[in-house]
Amino acid sequence: MDESQNNHLKSYGIAFWVLQNGENVDWLLNYRGGSFAVENYSNIKKECLIRGVTFEEVSTSEYNAILNTIENGNMEVMVLEKEPKIAVYTPPNKMPWDDAVTLVLTYSEIPYEKIYDKEILQGKLKEYDWLHLHHEDFTGQYGKFYRNYRNVSWYKKEKLTQESLAYSLGFNKVSKLKQTVAFNIKKYIAQGGFMFAMCAATDSYEIALASKNVDIVASVFDGDGIDNNIQSKLDFSQTFAFENFKLITNPLIYEFSNIDNPPSDKPFLVNPSKDYFSLFEFSAKFDPVPTMLTQNHRSIIKGFMGQTTGFNRKVIKKHVLIMGEVKNTDMVKYIHGNFGKGTFTYYGGHDPADYKHYVGDPKTNLDLHKNNPGYRLILNNVLFPAAKKQKRKT
């Protein structure tokens, strides 16, 4: 999984396919970019050739030499035992290319199921090991697209669809439905679920948790005004990752709060030619989880924007683990933390292969980005729940 790999993204699909076939996978953390090792059994070579995945055959003695190298360096072996059952929280009418995670899952041939508000309220989250939050607005402000798109047909249709869904589920406001869904997801994580979110699903989710029983939504969205003194009513003890952030309630500003860094309404603050973020290097033997989540063939990754591009270091809770950042700035790109028996991971930006993604842009062709290190971070999270807690005995 170093620079010699022809297709990094489909390699994860091969690892998932092996798990589906009842075989274990050794994830060699920090060895040649975080490589996978599997037994040489029937059809695996054929499957790699079909999918364009580079592989090397090694003898038992050669593999023991690799294990010895791992034992003596900042490397580790984690055993992947069973494929996780994956859910993507996304509206039924969304296409896979509307979201980087569903796009790369489809490209990598990793199966997933769609789940949305109705299924979550019915308690179906417990059927899944891993949950991705599509670029949802959990505050009930329809992505804050009001200023530019309020008179466009797709925006009007989306608003009506969300309102109809809320009413059908017994809620008089979309914001109340989304908040209830957010707390159901929180319960799922507390009970051992793995949650991964990108872009606006990160900060809007946290805002929904902090604003329980507080109306933070302007009248253009729900027909009535916001509560008085909402900032003082926010409960940051309910959130996972962020605290002491300031809300932005003006419907004409394309931004939820000062969690986002840089602000979405000020893209000129970023110089595209200099926009890169760095991954932290962790101790593979003592910190295997963040090591798994940062496995890559590159440690410096090209930045990419989104409604929530990155996270303001100043409002990140102290216990949250920072895994990717723009050095010497307040911009953090990639974070992870524990809650109850489960975990959450937030990744800023919309599409690692599309620097500035706009409404209506064509889908990303991952055949042109099959070695994209930004997408590898997503797939690290997909395989993470399959990892055995203890290291393999050799």
N, C-alpha and C positions, 0 to 999 in steps of 0.2 A: 504493500500500500504506500510505497514511496513514489518518486517521480517515474519509476519504470512501469507503473500500472496504467494499462490502456483505458480502463473505465472504472474510476473509483466508485461512482454512484451505483452502478450495477453490481459491484462487488458486494455491497451490503445486501442486495437482493439474493445473491448466491448464498451468503451466510444465513439469511432468513430461510431460504429454500432447504438448506441442510437441516436446520432445526425442524422444519415442517416434516422432514423425512425421518425424524426420530433420532438424529445423530447430534452429538455435542460439537461445539465449535470452540477452539481455544482463541481467545482474543489476546494477541501479544502486544500488550500496551507499551508504547514507545519504541517498539522494534520495527524498524523500516516503515515508519509512518503509521503504526498501529495495525499490523497485519493480522490476517486470520489464518489459522491452521486447522485442517480437518483430515480425518482418515481418508485414505485413497480408496473409496468404495465405488461401486457400480454407478455409472452415468455422470459422476460429478465433473469429470474432464469434458465430456460431451456438452454438459450444461454450460460450463465456462466458455467453451468455444462458441456456442450458439449466441451467448450474450456478449461476447467480445471482452471477457474478463481475463486478464493476464494471471497466470499461475505458474508456480514452480514445483516440481516434484523433488522431494528430499527423502533420503533413506532414514532409517531409525537412528543410526549413529549420527547422521547430520542433524537431525532434529534434536537429539540430546545435546549436541554442541550448541545449537541455538538456545536451548533452555539454560545451558551453563552461562552463555553470554548474558541472558536475561537476569539470571540469578546474581551476577556480579555488576550489574549496571542499574541505572534508574529506569528499570523496566519491570514488568510483572505479567503473569499469565492469569487471565480471568476466564472462567469457563462459562460459556453460554449454553444453557440446558434446554430451554423450551421457548418456542416462539411466543411473544406476547400477543394478546388479542388487542387490536388497535381500533380506536374510535376517533373520528374526526367530527368535532362539533361544528356543523356547517349547515346553512339552509339547504333544503332539498333541491332548490333550483340552481344552485351554484355549480359551475363547471370546474373540473380539476385544476385548470390553469389559472383560476382566480386566486389561488393560494399556493405558496411555494411548497408547503408540506404535502398537500394532496398531489401536487404536480410531481414531486420527486418520489413519492410513494408509488404512483402510477408508473413512472419511468423505470424505477428500480424493481418493479414487479413484486412489491410487498403489499399484500392484501389489507384492506381496511374497510370499516363500515361507517356509514354516516349516522350521526345522531344529532338531535336538535332538542328544542325546549320541551316538547311533549314527552319524548322518551326519557329525558332527564327527570321530569316531574313524576314520571311513572316508576322511577327507581331503577332504570335499566343500566345506569352507569356501573353498577357493581359487576356487570357481566364482562367488563373490559379491564385490561391491565394498564393501558396507556391511553391518554386522552390529549388530543391536540385541539386547541382553541383557534378556530378560523379567525380571520380578521374582523371579529365581531365588536360591536359597540355595546358594552354592557351597561352603559349609562342611559340608554333609551333616547339618544339624540341623533340616531340614524347616521352615525359617522361624522356628524357635524359638517355635512356637505351642503348645508342650507344656503349659504351665501352664493355659491356658484351653480348649484343644481336644483334649487327648489322649484323651478318652473319646467324642468326636464321630465319627460314621461317616466323614465326608469326610476327616478327619485320618488315621484308621486305614487307609483305602483308599489315600490318597496315600503313606503310609509303605510299605505293601506293594507298591504300584506301583513306587516308586523302588528298593526292595530287589530286586524281581524284575528290573528293568532292569539294575541293577548286576551281579547274578549272571549274567545272560544275556550280558553283555559281558566277563565274566571277572574281575570285581572282588568281593572278599568284603565290601566296605563301600561304602555310598553316598558317604561322604566321599572315598574313594580315587578313585572314578569322577569325581566332580565336580572334584577337584584335577587329574586328568589332562586333563579337558576344559578347565579353566582355562588350563593350559599350552599346549594346542593352540591356543587362542584367542590367547594371547600370541605364539605363532609366526606366526599369521595376520597379526597387527598388524605384527610386525617385518618381514614380507615385503611390506607396503604396504596392509594392510586398514584400513578406517575402522570403529571400534567406538564405539557409543553405549550408555550404560547409565543406568538410573534406579533410585532407591529402593534396596532391599536388594541388588540386583545389583551395586552399586558397592562397598560396603565388604566384603560377603561374598566378592566376587571377589578383592579385594586381600588379604584374610585367607587365602584359599586359596593364593595365590601365596607369601605370607610363611611359611606353615606347612608347606612341603614336607617330607615325611618326619617330621612331628610330629603326634601324635594329640592334637587339641584338643577332641574330641567326648566329651561325658559319656556314661555307660553307658546312660542311658535312651534314647539314640539309636542306639547301635551295639553295645551288649552288653558293652563293657569300659570301663575308666576312662581318663582323660586321662593323658598322660605327665607326669613330674615336671619342674618348672622350665620349663614351656613358654614362658614369656615370654622367657627368655634364649635360647631356641632359635629364635625367629623370625628370619627372614632378610629384612630390609627392602630389601636390594639387588635382590630379585626383584620388588618392587612397582613400579607406575607412579606413583602419586600420593601415597601416605601412608607415613609412617614413625613409629617410636617410639610407636605406639598400644598401648593396653592392652586385652587380651582380656577378655571377660566370659563365663565358661564355665558359670555357674550356669544350669541349664535352666529354672529358674523365673523368670528375668529375661528379658523380651522385648527383648533387645538383644545385639548381637554384640561391640561394642567401644566405646571412647570416640571413634571416628571420627565417629559420629552426633552431631549437635548441632542441636537439643536432644535428649536421650535419649528414645527411644520410650516408655520406662516412666515418663516424667515429662512428659506433654503439658501439664500445668498451667503449665509454665514459659513457655508462649507465650500471648500475648493475641491472639486471632483478629482483633480489630478494629484492631490495630496491626501485624499481620504482613505486611510488605512487604519485598521485596528490590530492590536497584538494579543495573542493568546498567552495566558500564563503557563509556565511549566511547573507541574506539580510533582510531588514525590509519588511515583507509581506504587511503591510498596506501602506507604503510609496514607496516601490519599488516592485510592484507586478510583473512586467515583468521579471526581473532577478530571482525573487523568483520562478516564474513558470518554468523558464528554468533550474533551478538547483534542482527541486524537486527530492528527492531520499530517499531510505531507508538507504543509507550510505553516509557519507560526505567525506570519504577517499576512493579513487577509484584506483584500479590497473592500472598502466600505460600500454600503448601499442604503438608500433612503427609504422612508415609509411615512405613514402618518405619525407613527412613533418610531423615530430613527434610532434613538439610543436613550440612555437613562442618565438623569442628573445625579452625579455622585453624591451631592449634598443631601439628597432625600432618601438615599438607600439605607436601610436598617443595618446596624453594625454586624449582625450575625449572618447576613447574606454573603455568599461567596462570589466574588468577582472573578470571572474566568476570561473575559476579554475586554479590552479598554483601548481608548486612544490616549497614549501616554502623554503625560504633562498637561492634561485637560480634565474637565469635569465630565467628559463623555465616557460612559460605560456601555458596552455593547451586548454583553453576555453574562448572565448571572444565574445562580442556582441556590436552592435552599431546601431545608427539611421542614415539614409540618406534620405533626402527629407521626403516623407510620409511613407517610408518603413523602413525595418531593415535588417541587415545582422548578421549572427552568424557563427563563425569559430570554428572548433573543430579539434585539431591536432591528427594525427594517422590514421591508415587504418581500423583496425577491433578490437573493444574492447575485443573480445573473442579470438583473435589470436595475441599473443605478437609480433612475428616477421613474418609478412606475406610476402611470396616470390611468384614470378611468378610461376604458376603451382601448388601451394598448393591446397589441397582439400578444398571444401567449408566448412564453419562453420555450424555445426549442432546446431541450437538454442534450440532444445529440451534439450540440455545439458547445456544451458546457459540462461534459461528462467527467471532467476532472476538477470541477469547481470546489475549492476548499470551503467556501461559505456554505454550500449545500451539505458537505460532509458533516458539519456540526449538527444539522438537523437529523441526519441518519444515525449519528452517534446516540442521540436521544432515543431513537426508535428501538435500538438494540439494548439499550441500558437496562430495561426491566428483566431481560433474559439472563443477566449476569448472576452467577453464584456469589454469595457474600465472601466466602473464604477462598483463598488462592488454591490452585491445584497442587496436589502432592506429586512430586516427580521421582 
